[in-house]
Amino acid sequence: MSAGRFVLDLDRCTGCAACVVACSSENSVEPALAWRAVHTFNSRREPAVPVLHYSLACNHCAEPACLAGCPAAAYTRDPSTGAVLLDAGRCMGCRYCAWVCPYAAPRFDHDRGVMAKCTLCAHRLAAGRIPACCAACPTDALRFESLEGPGGPARPGFPDVGLRPALRLAGTRRRHPPSLTASPPHAPLAQPPRLLAWRRLREEWTLWLFSTVMIVLVAWFTAAAAGGPSLLPPVFAGAGVAALGISALHLGRPLRAWRGLRNLRSSWISREALLSAAFLAGATVLSAVPGATGPLHWATAAVGLAALLAMDLVYRVPGQAVAAVPHSAMATLGGAWILGLLLTAPALAIPAAVVKAALYGLRWRRGVTAGGHLAALRMTVGLAVPCVLLAVATPSPWLPVAFAVVGELLDRAEFYAGLRFLSPGLQIERDLLVLTRPQDVDGVGSASPRRSR
């Protein structure tokens, strides 16, 4: 069968979930890992707003974010059917594809430590049959057609950031559907307003520690190359090895960590992994060689700074509730801040501190910081105290750096706790807010369409 796409008729779909059951049965998928799900728009039955049911699985996009972002190159695209397929044998379980997919299609299998997703029923297509979910739909709301013609207008509650999903939405439950862009303005998304999910930090603690250690090591090595505090080779090497080891614990299959270098062409994770490993290897060797610094030191420092930039760009995902770049917890900004303190250079440290404080204040206004005592601790201990110590010229730069590192740990903890990537649930929240409480929309931070590569 040639390349095709799903068709979902919103007038016909009742949300019965027969498609979900058929998909799980056909592919022997446990209910907790179901590849297809039904998302209801306006489940609270707000007046004058339509109730729509979106039956969504992988939409096998023409420009799949999962394929471009996967560092292990575990995704491929079948040119004959258009199906975006995942090779579990290549997957290392980093879960990045679940972050960048706006349709929540990839699912993490905790037992196997890898991702899994809809295959477009490739085995049925090969036999000339339609996907099981379409065949089981009792109202003919979910169908399968050839991949021709436009995909239809945007619908409220359906996320679309320009990936060209192979899904055509048909029908509407009201004569004059609400006028919404695919990416409505940013607005407060929940009550209470503090949107931190500390459970996410518990899941991402390895990345939290790894990224903070990398910020300090890059700043330290660069400062030493510029005549600042000397490196302590055993401490530097030990911290670098520990950081790499901790980062691998984030993976579902840690022994496959080497696969993270397979997609340098389009994955910022692959680039971050290569640059981080190259920096740590080069810096460790150079730190053990006594003598003056030279071009190799500066080249290694540049690689380290590039690693911090790649680390920031990993989190630049279209549709995020709060942008990761710029952000007060950016690795590049943190590196400049600590580097300025190590070199006792107010011209570098003070501007970095001002920018960090301004960005943190913006996050606080949007409700994505802890607020209260933790926010005060971050601002005073992590920013104000180091600036005071820098001004009074303490004998050792490590005292203000120690306070700054505490601040970085707090800031990056809030960063990971506040990460919220685009999903059908988040798009539904956004669009319902635009339709029911437009006065709460501040017009800041709308998602940007992804451009073709």
Summary of the structure (lengths in Angstrom):
residues: 453
radius of gyration: 24.3
end to end distance: 27.6
largest distance: 77.3
contacts: 1499
relative contact order: 0.14
helix: 47%
strand: 8%
